[in-house]
């Protein structure tokens, strides 16, 4: 099984929505920045989606700039 761990900052306030069946869904982006060999910084954006109770918890606590660890 493959896993990914992303550590970065939320790029904008998460968007919480509910499906027609009432299941919570939140979408948000995480920015990761690293230093290249030439000293320049590069930022990569990661689009994330969470569902159910986890989605509601993220929407209730995360705002733009929040430091997060995402494991998927």
Buried (B, 14 or more C-beta within 10 A) or exposed (E): EEEEEBEBBBBEEBEBEEEEEEEBBBBBBBBEEEEEEEEEEEEEEBEBEBEEEEBBEBBEEBEEEBEBEBEE
